[in-house]
Every structure is written in C-alpha cells, then in structure tokens.
Amino acid sequence: MALSYKARRRWSLVILLIGLPVYIIAAVTILTILDRPPLWLELAIYVALGILWALPFRYVFRGIGQADPAAKGQDGA
C-alpha cells in the first residue's frame, strides 16, 4: 500500500511532533537506568539511537521537502 504525498506529509508531522519526543524520553530513561556509563559509550549510544529511530521511517520522509509531484502543471498557468 503506497501512501500519497499528502498522507506522507501528515505522517511525518505526527512522527516528528509526537513520536520523536517519546523516543527521546525513552532513550534518556534507558541511559539513566544504566547508571551513567563512560562518556564515550554514552555518546556512542546516543548517536546510534539517533540514527536508528529514522531508519524505519525513510520512506515516509523521502521527498517531503519537495513540491507535490502530482501537482505539477496544475497551478492554472
């Protein structure tokens, strides 16, 4: 099932405004439970988690900053 451009824009907003803060809180909570690991390990964990959250959503975010490809030529000109 392919999402339309409009649906992908809406889902990207939901992911960024709701999903990302929840993910950040979960990551910080998990690292707090680890009782302050060494700085290099903590940094590596944050970098890995920062990359991993976006991988499942690559398709949703792809092309969102571009103009709607289906609207080309429909501007009335």
Distance bins in CASP14 RR format, pairs under 12 A and 6 or more apart:
PFRMAT RR
TARGET T0000
AUTHOR 0000-0000-0000
RMODE 2
METHOD distances of the structure
MODEL  1
1 7 0 0 0 0 0 1 0 0 0 0 0
1 59 0 0 0 0 0 1 0 0 0 0 0
2 8 0 0 0 0 1 0 0 0 0 0 0
2 59 0 0 0 0 1 0 0 0 0 0 0
2 60 0 0 0 0 0 1 0 0 0 0 0
2 62 0 0 0 0 0 1 0 0 0 0 0
3 9 0 0 0 0 1 0 0 0 0 0 0
3 10 0 0 0 0 1 0 0 0 0 0 0
3 11 1 0 0 1 0 0 0 0 0 0 0
3 12 0 0 0 0 0 1 0 0 0 0 0
3 57 0 0 0 0 0 1 0 0 0 0 0
3 59 1 0 0 1 0 0 0 0 0 0 0
3 60 1 0 0 1 0 0 0 0 0 0 0
3 61 0 0 0 0 0 1 0 0 0 0 0
3 62 0 0 0 0 0 1 0 0 0 0 0
3 63 0 0 0 0 0 1 0 0 0 0 0
3 64 0 0 0 0 0 1 0 0 0 0 0
4 10 0 0 0 0 1 0 0 0 0 0 0
4 11 0 0 0 0 0 1 0 0 0 0 0
4 60 0 0 0 0 0 1 0 0 0 0 0
4 68 0 0 0 0 1 0 0 0 0 0 0
4 69 0 0 0 0 0 1 0 0 0 0 0
4 70 1 0 0 1 0 0 0 0 0 0 0
4 71 0 0 0 0 0 1 0 0 0 0 0
5 11 0 0 0 0 0 1 0 0 0 0 0
5 12 0 0 0 0 0 1 0 0 0 0 0
5 60 0 0 0 0 0 1 0 0 0 0 0
5 62 0 0 0 0 0 1 0 0 0 0 0
5 63 0 0 0 0 1 0 0 0 0 0 0
5 64 0 0 0 0 1 0 0 0 0 0 0
5 65 0 0 0 0 0 1 0 0 0 0 0
5 66 0 0 0 0 1 0 0 0 0 0 0
5 67 0 0 0 0 1 0 0 0 0 0 0
5 68 1 0 1 0 0 0 0 0 0 0 0
5 69 1 0 0 1 0 0 0 0 0 0 0
5 70 1 0 0 1 0 0 0 0 0 0 0
5 71 0 0 0 0 1 0 0 0 0 0 0
5 72 0 0 0 0 0 1 0 0 0 0 0
6 12 0 0 0 0 0 1 0 0 0 0 0
6 13 0 0 0 0 0 1 0 0 0 0 0
6 64 0 0 0 0 0 1 0 0 0 0 0
6 68 1 0 0 1 0 0 0 0 0 0 0
6 69 0 0 0 0 0 1 0 0 0 0 0
6 70 0 0 0 0 1 0 0 0 0 0 0
6 71 0 0 0 0 1 0 0 0 0 0 0
7 13 0 0 0 0 0 1 0 0 0 0 0
7 14 0 0 0 0 0 1 0 0 0 0 0
7 59 0 0 0 0 0 1 0 0 0 0 0
7 60 0 0 0 0 1 0 0 0 0 0 0
7 64 0 0 0 0 0 1 0 0 0 0 0
7 68 0 0 0 0 0 1 0 0 0 0 0
7 70 0 0 0 0 0 1 0 0 0 0 0
8 14 0 0 0 0 0 1 0 0 0 0 0
8 15 0 0 0 0 0 1 0 0 0 0 0
8 57 0 0 0 0 1 0 0 0 0 0 0
8 58 0 0 0 0 0 1 0 0 0 0 0
8 59 1 0 0 1 0 0 0 0 0 0 0
8 60 1 0 1 0 0 0 0 0 0 0 0
8 61 1 0 0 1 0 0 0 0 0 0 0
8 62 1 0 0 1 0 0 0 0 0 0 0
8 63 1 0 0 1 0 0 0 0 0 0 0
8 64 1 0 0 1 0 0 0 0 0 0 0
8 65 0 0 0 0 0 1 0 0 0 0 0
8 66 0 0 0 0 0 1 0 0 0 0 0
8 68 0 0 0 0 0 1 0 0 0 0 0
8 69 0 0 0 0 0 1 0 0 0 0 0
8 70 0 0 0 0 0 1 0 0 0 0 0
9 15 0 0 0 0 0 1 0 0 0 0 0
9 16 0 0 0 0 0 1 0 0 0 0 0
9 60 0 0 0 0 1 0 0 0 0 0 0
9 61 0 0 0 0 1 0 0 0 0 0 0
9 62 0 0 0 0 0 1 0 0 0 0 0
9 63 0 0 0 0 1 0 0 0 0 0 0
9 64 1 0 1 0 0 0 0 0 0 0 0
9 65 0 0 0 0 1 0 0 0 0 0 0
9 66 0 0 0 0 0 1 0 0 0 0 0
9 67 0 0 0 0 0 1 0 0 0 0 0
9 68 0 0 0 0 1 0 0 0 0 0 0
10 16 0 0 0 0 0 1 0 0 0 0 0
10 17 0 0 0 0 0 1 0 0 0 0 0
10 18 0 0 0 0 0 1 0 0 0 0 0
10 60 0 0 0 0 1 0 0 0 0 0 0
10 64 0 0 0 0 0 1 0 0 0 0 0
11 17 0 0 0 0 0 1 0 0 0 0 0
11 18 0 0 0 0 0 1 0 0 0 0 0
11 19 0 0 0 0 0 1 0 0 0 0 0
11 56 0 0 0 0 0 1 0 0 0 0 0
11 57 0 0 0 0 1 0 0 0 0 0 0
11 59 0 0 0 0 1 0 0 0 0 0 0
11 60 1 0 1 0 0 0 0 0 0 0 0
11 61 0 0 0 0 1 0 0 0 0 0 0
11 62 0 0 0 0 0 1 0 0 0 0 0
11 64 0 0 0 0 1 0 0 0 0 0 0
12 18 0 0 0 0 0 1 0 0 0 0 0
12 19 0 0 0 0 0 1 0 0 0 0 0
12 20 0 0 0 0 0 1 0 0 0 0 0
12 54 0 0 0 0 0 1 0 0 0 0 0
12 57 1 0 0 1 0 0 0 0 0 0 0
12 58 0 0 0 0 0 1 0 0 0 0 0
12 59 0 0 0 0 0 1 0 0 0 0 0
12 60 1 0 1 0 0 0 0 0 0 0 0
12 61 1 0 1 0 0 0 0 0 0 0 0
12 62 0 0 0 0 1 0 0 0 0 0 0
12 63 0 0 0 0 1 0 0 0 0 0 0
12 64 1 0 1 0 0 0 0 0 0 0 0
12 65 0 0 0 0 1 0 0 0 0 0 0
13 19 0 0 0 0 0 1 0 0 0 0 0
13 20 0 0 0 0 0 1 0 0 0 0 0
13 57 0 0 0 0 0 1 0 0 0 0 0
13 60 0 0 0 0 0 1 0 0 0 0 0
13 61 0 0 0 0 0 1 0 0 0 0 0
13 64 0 0 0 0 1 0 0 0 0 0 0
14 20 0 0 0 0 1 0 0 0 0 0 0
14 21 0 0 0 0 0 1 0 0 0 0 0
14 22 0 0 0 0 0 1 0 0 0 0 0
14 57 0 0 0 0 0 1 0 0 0 0 0
14 60 0 0 0 0 1 0 0 0 0 0 0
14 61 0 0 0 0 0 1 0 0 0 0 0
15 21 0 0 0 0 0 1 0 0 0 0 0
15 22 0 0 0 0 0 1 0 0 0 0 0
15 23 0 0 0 0 1 0 0 0 0 0 0
15 53 0 0 0 0 1 0 0 0 0 0 0
15 54 0 0 0 0 1 0 0 0 0 0 0
15 56 0 0 0 0 1 0 0 0 0 0 0
15 57 1 0 1 0 0 0 0 0 0 0 0
15 58 0 0 0 0 0 1 0 0 0 0 0
15 59 0 0 0 0 0 1 0 0 0 0 0
15 60 1 0 0 1 0 0 0 0 0 0 0
15 61 1 0 0 1 0 0 0 0 0 0 0
15 64 0 0 0 0 0 1 0 0 0 0 0
16 22 0 0 0 0 0 1 0 0 0 0 0
16 23 0 0 0 0 0 1 0 0 0 0 0
16 24 0 0 0 0 0 1 0 0 0 0 0
16 53 0 0 0 0 0 1 0 0 0 0 0
16 54 0 0 0 0 0 1 0 0 0 0 0
16 57 0 0 0 0 1 0 0 0 0 0 0
16 60 0 0 0 0 0 1 0 0 0 0 0
16 61 0 0 0 0 1 0 0 0 0 0 0
16 64 0 0 0 0 1 0 0 0 0 0 0
17 23 0 0 0 0 0 1 0 0 0 0 0
18 24 0 0 0 0 0 1 0 0 0 0 0
18 25 0 0 0 0 0 1 0 0 0 0 0
19 25 0 0 0 0 1 0 0 0 0 0 0
19 26 0 0 0 0 1 0 0 0 0 0 0
19 27 0 0 0 0 0 1 0 0 0 0 0
19 53 0 0 0 0 1 0 0 0 0 0 0
19 54 0 0 0 0 0 1 0 0 0 0 0
19 56 0 0 0 0 0 1 0 0 0 0 0
19 57 0 0 0 0 1 0 0 0 0 0 0
19 60 0 0 0 0 0 1 0 0 0 0 0
20 26 0 0 0 0 0 1 0 0 0 0 0
20 27 0 0 0 0 0 1 0 0 0 0 0
20 49 0 0 0 0 0 1 0 0 0 0 0
20 50 0 0 0 0 1 0 0 0 0 0 0
20 53 1 0 0 1 0 0 0 0 0 0 0
20 54 0 0 0 0 1 0 0 0 0 0 0
20 57 0 0 0 0 1 0 0 0 0 0 0
20 61 0 0 0 0 0 1 0 0 0 0 0
21 27 0 0 0 0 0 1 0 0 0 0 0
21 28 0 0 0 0 0 1 0 0 0 0 0
21 53 0 0 0 0 0 1 0 0 0 0 0
22 28 0 0 0 0 0 1 0 0 0 0 0
22 29 0 0 0 0 0 1 0 0 0 0 0
22 53 0 0 0 0 0 1 0 0 0 0 0
23 29 0 0 0 0 0 1 0 0 0 0 0
23 30 0 0 0 0 0 1 0 0 0 0 0
23 46 0 0 0 0 0 1 0 0 0 0 0
23 49 1 0 0 1 0 0 0 0 0 0 0
23 50 0 0 0 0 1 0 0 0 0 0 0
23 52 0 0 0 0 1 0 0 0 0 0 0
23 53 1 0 1 0 0 0 0 0 0 0 0
23 54 0 0 0 0 1 0 0 0 0 0 0
23 56 0 0 0 0 0 1 0 0 0 0 0
23 57 0 0 0 0 0 1 0 0 0 0 0
24 30 0 0 0 0 0 1 0 0 0 0 0
24 31 0 0 0 0 0 1 0 0 0 0 0
24 46 0 0 0 0 1 0 0 0 0 0 0
24 49 0 0 0 0 1 0 0 0 0 0 0
24 50 0 0 0 0 1 0 0 0 0 0 0
24 53 0 0 0 0 1 0 0 0 0 0 0
25 31 0 0 0 0 0 1 0 0 0 0 0
25 32 0 0 0 0 0 1 0 0 0 0 0
25 49 0 0 0 0 0 1 0 0 0 0 0
26 32 0 0 0 0 0 1 0 0 0 0 0
26 33 0 0 0 0 0 1 0 0 0 0 0
26 49 0 0 0 0 1 0 0 0 0 0 0
26 50 0 0 0 0 0 1 0 0 0 0 0
26 52 0 0 0 0 0 1 0 0 0 0 0
26 53 0 0 0 0 1 0 0 0 0 0 0
27 33 0 0 0 0 0 1 0 0 0 0 0
27 34 0 0 0 0 0 1 0 0 0 0 0
27 42 0 0 0 0 0 1 0 0 0 0 0
27 45 1 0 0 1 0 0 0 0 0 0 0
27 46 1 0 0 1 0 0 0 0 0 0 0
27 47 0 0 0 0 0 1 0 0 0 0 0
27 48 0 0 0 0 1 0 0 0 0 0 0
27 49 1 0 1 0 0 0 0 0 0 0 0
27 50 1 0 0 1 0 0 0 0 0 0 0
27 51 0 0 0 0 0 1 0 0 0 0 0
27 52 0 0 0 0 1 0 0 0 0 0 0
27 53 0 0 0 0 1 0 0 0 0 0 0
28 34 0 0 0 0 0 1 0 0 0 0 0
28 42 0 0 0 0 0 1 0 0 0 0 0
28 45 0 0 0 0 0 1 0 0 0 0 0
28 46 0 0 0 0 1 0 0 0 0 0 0
28 49 0 0 0 0 1 0 0 0 0 0 0
29 49 0 0 0 0 0 1 0 0 0 0 0
30 37 0 0 0 0 0 1 0 0 0 0 0
30 42 0 0 0 0 0 1 0 0 0 0 0
30 45 0 0 0 0 1 0 0 0 0 0 0
30 46 0 0 0 0 0 1 0 0 0 0 0
30 48 0 0 0 0 0 1 0 0 0 0 0
30 49 0 0 0 0 1 0 0 0 0 0 0
31 37 1 0 0 1 0 0 0 0 0 0 0
31 38 0 0 0 0 0 1 0 0 0 0 0
31 39 0 0 0 0 0 1 0 0 0 0 0
31 41 0 0 0 0 1 0 0 0 0 0 0
31 42 1 0 0 1 0 0 0 0 0 0 0
31 43 0 0 0 0 0 1 0 0 0 0 0
31 44 0 0 0 0 0 1 0 0 0 0 0
31 45 1 0 0 1 0 0 0 0 0 0 0
31 46 1 0 0 1 0 0 0 0 0 0 0
31 48 0 0 0 0 0 1 0 0 0 0 0
31 49 0 0 0 0 1 0 0 0 0 0 0
32 42 0 0 0 0 0 1 0 0 0 0 0
32 45 0 0 0 0 0 1 0 0 0 0 0
33 45 0 0 0 0 0 1 0 0 0 0 0
34 41 0 0 0 0 1 0 0 0 0 0 0
34 42 0 0 0 0 1 0 0 0 0 0 0
34 45 0 0 0 0 1 0 0 0 0 0 0
34 46 0 0 0 0 0 1 0 0 0 0 0
35 41 0 0 0 0 0 1 0 0 0 0 0
35 42 0 0 0 0 0 1 0 0 0 0 0
36 42 1 0 0 1 0 0 0 0 0 0 0
36 45 0 0 0 0 0 1 0 0 0 0 0
37 43 0 0 0 0 1 0 0 0 0 0 0
37 44 0 0 0 0 1 0 0 0 0 0 0
37 45 1 0 0 1 0 0 0 0 0 0 0
37 46 0 0 0 0 0 1 0 0 0 0 0
38 44 0 0 0 0 1 0 0 0 0 0 0
38 45 0 0 0 0 0 1 0 0 0 0 0
39 45 0 0 0 0 0 1 0 0 0 0 0
39 46 0 0 0 0 0 1 0 0 0 0 0
40 46 0 0 0 0 0 1 0 0 0 0 0
40 47 0 0 0 0 0 1 0 0 0 0 0
41 47 0 0 0 0 0 1 0 0 0 0 0
41 48 0 0 0 0 0 1 0 0 0 0 0
42 48 0 0 0 0 0 1 0 0 0 0 0
42 49 0 0 0 0 0 1 0 0 0 0 0
43 49 0 0 0 0 0 1 0 0 0 0 0
43 50 0 0 0 0 0 1 0 0 0 0 0
44 50 0 0 0 0 0 1 0 0 0 0 0
44 51 0 0 0 0 0 1 0 0 0 0 0
45 51 0 0 0 0 0 1 0 0 0 0 0
45 52 0 0 0 0 0 1 0 0 0 0 0
46 52 0 0 0 0 0 1 0 0 0 0 0
46 53 0 0 0 0 0 1 0 0 0 0 0
47 53 0 0 0 0 0 1 0 0 0 0 0
48 54 0 0 0 0 0 1 0 0 0 0 0
48 55 0 0 0 0 0 1 0 0 0 0 0
49 55 0 0 0 0 0 1 0 0 0 0 0
51 57 0 0 0 0 0 1 0 0 0 0 0
51 58 0 0 0 0 0 1 0 0 0 0 0
52 58 0 0 0 0 0 1 0 0 0 0 0
53 61 0 0 0 0 0 1 0 0 0 0 0
54 60 0 0 0 0 1 0 0 0 0 0 0
54 61 1 0 0 1 0 0 0 0 0 0 0
54 62 0 0 0 0 0 1 0 0 0 0 0
55 61 0 0 0 0 0 1 0 0 0 0 0
57 64 0 0 0 0 0 1 0 0 0 0 0
58 64 0 0 0 0 0 1 0 0 0 0 0
62 69 0 0 0 0 0 1 0 0 0 0 0
63 69 0 0 0 0 1 0 0 0 0 0 0
66 72 0 0 0 0 0 1 0 0 0 0 0
67 73 0 0 0 0 0 1 0 0 0 0 0
67 74 0 0 0 0 0 1 0 0 0 0 0
67 75 0 0 0 0 1 0 0 0 0 0 0
68 74 0 0 0 0 1 0 0 0 0 0 0
68 75 0 0 0 0 0 1 0 0 0 0 0
END
